[in-house]
Amino acid sequence: MAATEPNLRVVFLTHYFPPEVGAPQARLSELATRISAAGHAVTVVTGLPNYPTGIIPPPYSGRRFIEEQVDGIRVIRTWVYAARNRGFARRILNHLSFAISSLWAIRAVGPVDVIFVESPPLMIAFAALAYRWMKRAPYVFNVSDIWPQSAVELGALRNPVAIWLAERLELHAYKRAARVSVVTPGMLERLAARGVPRAKLFLLTNGVDTTIYQPSPPDVELARRLGLDRHRVFMYAGTHGMAQGLDVVLEAAKLTSNPEVLYVLAGEGAEKEALMKKAAAEGISNIRFLPNQPKSAMPALLNLAYASIIPLKRLDLFKSALPSKMFESMATGRPIVAALWGEAADLIEQAQCGVVVPPEDPHAMRDAVETLAADPGLAGRLGASGRSYVVEHFERGTIATRFADLLQQAAMRQRPA
């Protein structure tokens, strides 16, 4: 990627960053690394790693402020109230603690041309506004999930006063931003309908590094060690949260009669414990749970799968969602059983890379799984088609070039008063 002149001094302000594992962590790390390699000076301000377990690991535990180099990127970490990714009140305290503690880094980051702010959590808007004022630098507010709307539709946020306050914060963050970036066209339309000027909105999709996520033969030793050998593995790898509605996978597993099929749920999240208890209580023997895997292990893990499963709950909000794990599955040439609707379902069908079924429909999921399991030729064709499509449309290098252009556009705007 060619550098945009003049080179920029960029601050990433984000609640999430490696060594934590997850879609935002991977995306932000790759974007930071790529624009740094292009000649821009990058500083990441983030919290002490604790997601999703709520445990701060060594060497970060007991610390309040750490500055380090991660893959050539300057990273400043500040204290957070560590909390598991469950329990709404504790998560809000976790989010608010970083919004406050991140202010400790304002002097340390030095001169800034532009700030890139990752949301959710929405609380980070407080820090964004403070950085904007104190550094006299514009910010780009990146919306990867529309809050508080998501929390309201999932039933996690019900208090009318809290909803009103959160919406006021949300709209103020958009108003003060130099640009507002979103990850799907549907999200762009939603924000435009709420009054965000179209000239301020910028489509910055998720993507994948197709040089890292590639099709390869399954690692036989890894499969044996994880107990996945001798099966056709249908894998979900990601957060086990309210949004995913992973109960549908357990229900589909109960309906599946093909003894070769094994459903695998890899990752952590607020709903994992309940899912594991249900599987044990109901004797669902054709499902396996795996812990979070490090980012470096994800390509090999996905290549153990015969196919991927990507579900979301049946909410109108998710009609404009494009889960990033979809692109990783496509890049590794694995077909997808997509329990999705809206933009994600349209993309799967356009790419001809999987079977789309209605969200939260275990019978339809079971049928799709057994159809693919019985037809390796079909699975192979869908996987190859997905690989070709994602290389053409969602390669991370191309997205990083657009990202650098976005930062340059924001930096050229008049500095805030």
C-alpha positions, 0 to 999 in steps of 0.5 A: 500500500502506497503511503498518502502524503503527508504522513499522519500521526494517528491514534487508535482509541479502542477498548479492544486490542490483541492479545485479546482474540476477536473480530475487532481486535484482529481488524484493528491490529491489521489496519494499524500494522498496515498503515504503520508500514506505509509510513504513518506514525501509529499509537494505539491507546487501549485497556489492559487485556481482559476480554472475554474472560475478565482476567488480566493475564501476566505480564499485565496484571497488577499494572495501571499503565503500560507502554509497549511495542506490538508488531512494530506498533506503539501501544499504550495500555491503561487500567480497566475494571476487568469483567467477564463478557456477561452481566450488563452492569459489570460490563458497563463499569468495564467500558466506563473505566477505560473511557476514564483511564484512557485520559491518562495517556493523552499527554503520552501520545504526543502530537496527533493529526487524527484519531480513529475511535472504535465503537462499541462500546459507546462509552468510548465516545466520552474519551473521543470527545476529550481527545478531540478537545485536548489534542485539537485533532479531529476523530473518525468514529467507527461504528461496527455495531450500532449502540444503544440500538443493539442492546435495546433490541437484544433486551440487554438495555431496557431502562427508558432513561438509560436508553435516552441518555445513551442515544444522546451520547451516540448522536453527539459523538456523530455530530462532533466526528469529522467522519463516521465510518460504518461496516455495511451499506445497511448501517450507513442507511440507518445512520443517514435516516437518523440524520447523520449527513451522508457527506460525513458517512464512509463505508469501511467494510470488514475484510480478511488477509487472504495470504494468512487465511488460505485453504490447506489440508487439515492438520491431522495431529491438531484434529486428533488432539482436539478430538475432531478427527473421524468427523465432518466438522461443522464449526462456529468460531467466535463470540458466544453472545446474545447476538449469535443465538447459538442455541439454534446450533444445539437444537439442530444437533439434536435433530441431526441423524448423520453420525459423521457430523460433529458440531463444534463451538469454539470461543468464549462469551456470556452465553457459553456456560449456559450452552454447555450446561444445556448440552450436558443436561440434554445429552447432546453428544454430537457437539463439542466446545473448544476454548478461545484460540489465539489469532495465530491458530485460527487459520489452522482451526478453520481448516479443520472444518468441513464447513462453517456455521454462522448464525445471528438472532432473528432481529431486524437490526441484523439485516444490515450485519456482515459478520467478519468471521464469514470472510475468514471462512470464505478465505479458507475455502470452507462452505458456510451454513448461514443462518442469516438474513438481509445483507449477509444472506444476499452476499452468501448467495451472490458469492455462491459460497454456502447455504442460507437458512432462516435465522433461529430455524433448527430444522432448516439448519439441520437440513442444510448441514446434512445436505452438505455432509452428504455431498462433498462435491457441492461443499468443495464448489461452494468453498472454492467460490467463496475463496474467489469472491473474498479475494476479489472484494474483501482483501484486507490490503485493499481495505487498508488503502481506503482506510488511509484515504479516510484518515487523510480526509478526516485530518484535512478537515478544520481542527476543532475549536 
